[in-house]
């Protein structure tokens, strides 16, 4: 969904948008549902403030048991755009360097797509108490227990045992 800069500056109270936009699959991320949310876009002087929230269902792989599952990712976004800003390369960063330049229109879907990708967990879990795979035989400990003898721990790492959280 794109909103023109002119449309934003002409709306005194800003623009409110119900977001429902499908996102194509990324390299290793599959969005299973459209991105749904509510977005507010308003002019603040010469700049444009975009704020809102969105949710999407994502196909993920559990970091412990390697099963695929459907997870929900939600984000809250607040970004500032400046249609008059022209980024310069080099030099030190100034406060305005964290204001995004804007060229004629604002792609709301793209802003939320980027935030949703950043909100994906690095090690997703199918459930918080997932037991994972046995490191010896590879059995899924969520389905069945095994009688494998645990691997011996490296004695050089014994000092780290006191930091272990059960």
C-alpha positions as CSV (number, residue, x, y, z in Angstrom):
1,X,0.0,0.0,0.0
2,X,1.4,3.3,-1.1
3,X,0.4,6.8,0.1
4,X,1.6,9.9,-1.7
5,X,3.4,12.6,0.2
6,X,0.9,15.1,-1.1
7,X,-2.0,13.1,0.2
8,X,-0.4,13.0,3.7
9,X,0.3,16.8,3.9
10,X,-3.3,17.6,2.6
11,X,-5.0,15.6,5.4
12,X,-5.0,17.8,8.5
13,X,-5.7,15.0,10.9
14,X,-3.4,12.5,9.1
15,X,-4.3,9.3,7.3
16,X,-5.5,6.1,9.0
17,X,-5.1,2.9,7.1
18,X,-6.2,-0.6,7.8
19,X,-3.4,-2.8,6.6
20,X,-4.1,-6.1,4.9
21,X,-1.3,-6.9,2.5
22,X,0.2,-10.2,1.4
23,X,3.9,-10.4,1.4
24,X,5.8,-12.6,-1.0
25,X,8.1,-15.3,0.5
26,X,11.6,-14.1,1.4
27,X,14.8,-16.2,1.1
28,X,14.0,-18.4,4.1
29,X,10.8,-16.9,5.5
30,X,7.3,-17.8,4.4
31,X,4.5,-15.5,5.5
32,X,1.4,-17.6,5.7
33,X,-1.1,-14.8,6.1
34,X,-1.5,-11.3,5.0
35,X,0.1,-8.6,7.2
36,X,-2.8,-7.2,9.2
37,X,-2.8,-4.0,11.2
38,X,-3.6,-0.4,11.7
39,X,-1.4,2.5,10.6
40,X,-1.5,6.2,11.3
41,X,0.4,8.5,9.0
42,X,0.5,12.3,9.7
43,X,2.6,15.3,8.8
44,X,4.8,16.8,11.5
45,X,6.2,20.0,10.1
46,X,8.1,19.0,7.0
47,X,8.4,15.4,8.1
48,X,6.0,12.5,8.1
49,X,5.4,10.2,11.1
50,X,4.2,6.7,10.5
51,X,3.1,4.7,13.5
52,X,1.1,1.6,13.9
53,X,1.0,-2.1,14.6
54,X,0.8,-5.3,12.5
55,X,0.7,-9.0,12.9
56,X,1.4,-11.9,10.5
57,X,1.6,-15.7,10.7
58,X,5.0,-17.1,9.7
59,X,6.1,-20.7,9.0
60,X,9.1,-21.4,11.3
61,X,11.4,-24.3,12.2
62,X,11.9,-25.0,15.9
63,X,15.5,-24.5,17.0
64,X,15.3,-27.5,19.4
65,X,13.3,-30.2,17.7
66,X,13.5,-29.1,14.0
67,X,9.8,-29.4,13.5
68,X,8.0,-26.8,11.4
69,X,5.3,-24.8,13.1
70,X,3.2,-21.7,12.5
71,X,4.2,-18.7,14.7
72,X,2.7,-15.3,15.0
73,X,5.0,-12.2,14.8
74,X,3.7,-8.8,15.9
75,X,5.4,-5.4,15.7
76,X,4.8,-1.8,16.7
77,X,6.3,0.7,14.4
78,X,7.1,4.4,14.8
79,X,9.2,5.9,12.0
80,X,9.9,9.4,10.8
81,X,10.3,10.2,7.1
82,X,11.5,13.5,5.5
83,X,10.7,14.2,1.8
84,X,13.2,17.1,1.8
85,X,16.1,15.0,3.1
86,X,18.8,14.0,0.7
87,X,21.2,11.5,2.3
88,X,24.9,12.4,2.1
89,X,27.6,9.7,2.4
90,X,30.6,10.1,4.7
91,X,31.1,12.2,7.8
92,X,29.7,11.7,11.3
93,X,26.1,10.7,12.0
94,X,23.8,13.5,13.1
95,X,20.4,13.2,14.7
96,X,18.6,13.7,11.4
97,X,20.5,10.7,9.9
98,X,18.0,8.5,11.7
99,X,15.1,10.1,9.7
100,X,14.4,8.2,6.5
101,X,14.4,10.0,3.1
102,X,11.2,9.8,1.1
103,X,10.7,10.1,-2.6
104,X,7.1,11.1,-3.5
105,X,5.3,8.3,-1.8
106,X,5.4,6.1,1.3
107,X,5.2,2.3,0.9
108,X,3.5,1.3,4.1
109,X,3.7,-2.4,3.4
110,X,7.4,-2.3,2.8
111,X,8.0,-0.5,6.1
112,X,6.1,-3.2,8.0
113,X,7.7,-6.0,6.0
114,X,11.1,-4.9,7.1
115,X,10.1,-4.5,10.8
116,X,8.4,-8.0,10.7
117,X,11.6,-9.5,9.3
118,X,13.6,-7.9,12.1
119,X,11.2,-9.1,14.7
120,X,11.5,-12.8,13.8
121,X,13.2,-14.8,16.6
122,X,16.7,-16.0,16.0
123,X,15.9,-19.3,17.6
124,X,12.2,-19.9,17.3
125,X,10.6,-22.5,19.6
126,X,7.5,-24.5,18.8
127,X,6.6,-24.2,22.5
128,X,8.5,-22.9,25.5
129,X,9.0,-26.3,27.0
130,X,10.2,-28.1,23.9
131,X,12.6,-30.9,24.9
132,X,14.4,-31.0,21.6
133,X,16.3,-33.8,20.0
134,X,18.5,-36.4,21.8
135,X,22.2,-35.4,21.0
136,X,23.1,-39.2,20.9
137,X,20.4,-40.9,18.9
138,X,18.4,-37.9,17.5
139,X,15.1,-39.0,18.9
140,X,12.5,-36.3,19.4
141,X,12.2,-36.0,23.2
142,X,8.7,-34.4,22.8
143,X,7.4,-37.7,21.3
144,X,9.3,-40.4,23.2
145,X,12.1,-40.8,25.7
146,X,15.3,-42.7,24.9
147,X,17.7,-44.6,27.1
148,X,20.8,-43.0,25.7
149,X,23.7,-42.2,28.0
150,X,24.4,-38.5,28.0
151,X,27.6,-37.4,26.4
152,X,30.5,-36.7,28.8
153,X,31.0,-33.0,29.4
154,X,34.2,-31.3,28.6
155,X,36.0,-30.7,32.0
156,X,37.3,-27.4,30.7
157,X,33.7,-26.1,30.6
158,X,32.8,-27.3,34.2
159,X,33.1,-23.8,35.6
160,X,30.2,-22.7,33.4
161,X,27.9,-25.2,35.0
162,X,27.2,-22.8,37.9
163,X,25.6,-20.4,35.3
164,X,23.2,-23.1,34.0
165,X,19.6,-22.2,34.4
166,X,17.2,-25.0,35.0
